[in-house]
């Protein structure tokens, strides 16, 4: 009878140890949010070859004719946008863009 008690205690202790080890190593999941660098984009549509776009008086970007220009990355928020064609401002406005938004500006 003593042998059964010792064996059952060791078995119970081993089972408990195995369950604790499985809980520490085995199935678990992590939750949380994945963050990103805040980025917005500004796209110019209907531009002519040679138009120059600038955001907040930054370095001008040469635009190509049509709607196929690559969007320009900007931080979300308020920006001053200007497009110059042959020395004349054809777009001169203040815009507001949100995080992950692509704002399209039609160049006239």
C-alpha positions as CSV (number, residue, x, y, z in Angstrom):
1,X,0.0,0.0,0.0
2,X,2.9,2.4,0.8
3,X,4.3,1.7,-2.7
4,X,1.0,2.7,-4.3
5,X,0.9,6.0,-2.4
6,X,4.5,6.9,-3.4
7,X,3.8,5.9,-7.0
8,X,0.6,7.9,-7.2
9,X,2.2,11.0,-5.6
10,X,5.1,10.8,-8.0
11,X,2.7,10.3,-10.9
12,X,0.6,13.2,-9.8
13,X,3.6,15.4,-9.3
14,X,4.9,14.4,-12.8
15,X,1.5,15.1,-14.4
16,X,1.4,18.5,-12.8
17,X,4.9,19.3,-13.9
18,X,4.1,18.2,-17.5
19,X,1.0,20.4,-17.6
20,X,2.9,23.4,-16.3
21,X,5.7,22.8,-18.8
22,X,3.2,22.5,-21.7
23,X,1.6,25.8,-20.6
24,X,4.9,27.6,-20.6
25,X,6.2,26.2,-23.9
26,X,3.1,25.1,-25.8
27,X,0.2,26.9,-27.2
28,X,0.0,30.6,-26.6
29,X,-0.9,33.7,-28.6
30,X,0.1,37.3,-28.5
31,X,-2.2,40.1,-29.1
32,X,-1.6,43.7,-29.8
33,X,-1.5,46.4,-32.5
34,X,1.0,46.7,-35.3
35,X,2.0,50.3,-35.7
36,X,3.4,52.0,-38.8
37,X,5.1,55.3,-39.6
38,X,2.3,57.8,-40.4
39,X,2.3,58.4,-44.1
40,X,-0.1,60.1,-46.6
41,X,0.3,60.6,-50.3
42,X,-0.5,63.4,-52.7
43,X,-1.2,62.5,-56.4
44,X,-1.4,65.0,-59.3
45,X,-3.8,64.2,-62.1
46,X,-4.0,66.0,-65.5
47,X,-0.5,67.5,-65.4
48,X,1.4,68.6,-68.4
49,X,5.0,67.6,-69.2
50,X,7.4,69.8,-67.3
51,X,4.9,70.9,-64.6
52,X,6.8,71.2,-61.2
53,X,5.0,70.3,-58.0
54,X,6.2,71.2,-54.5
55,X,4.8,70.5,-51.1
56,X,5.5,73.0,-48.3
57,X,8.1,74.8,-50.4
58,X,10.1,71.6,-50.6
59,X,12.2,70.4,-53.5
60,X,10.1,70.6,-56.7
61,X,9.1,67.3,-58.4
62,X,8.8,67.2,-62.2
63,X,5.4,65.9,-63.3
64,X,4.7,64.0,-66.5
65,X,1.7,64.5,-68.8
66,X,-1.5,62.7,-67.8
67,X,-2.6,60.8,-64.7
68,X,0.3,58.4,-64.4
69,X,2.5,60.4,-62.0
70,X,3.7,58.6,-58.9
71,X,2.2,59.8,-55.6
72,X,4.4,62.0,-53.4
73,X,4.7,60.8,-49.8
74,X,4.0,63.4,-47.1
75,X,3.2,63.3,-43.3
76,X,-0.5,63.4,-42.4
77,X,-1.7,66.9,-41.7
78,X,-1.9,70.3,-43.4
79,X,0.3,71.2,-46.4
80,X,0.7,74.0,-48.9
81,X,0.7,72.5,-52.4
82,X,1.9,74.4,-55.5
83,X,2.2,73.4,-59.2
84,X,4.1,75.7,-61.5
85,X,3.7,75.5,-65.3
86,X,5.8,77.8,-67.5
87,X,6.5,80.1,-64.5
88,X,2.9,80.5,-63.5
89,X,1.2,78.8,-60.5
90,X,-1.7,76.7,-61.8
91,X,-2.3,75.1,-58.4
92,X,-1.7,77.0,-55.2
93,X,-3.7,75.7,-52.3
94,X,-3.7,74.4,-48.7
95,X,-4.7,70.8,-48.2
96,X,-5.3,68.4,-45.3
97,X,-4.4,64.7,-45.7
98,X,-5.1,61.9,-43.2
99,X,-2.9,58.9,-42.4
100,X,-2.8,56.3,-45.2
101,X,-4.9,58.6,-47.5
102,X,-3.9,59.4,-51.1
103,X,-5.3,62.8,-52.0
104,X,-5.8,63.4,-55.7
105,X,-5.3,67.0,-57.0
106,X,-6.5,67.8,-60.4
107,X,-4.1,70.2,-62.3
108,X,-6.0,72.6,-64.6
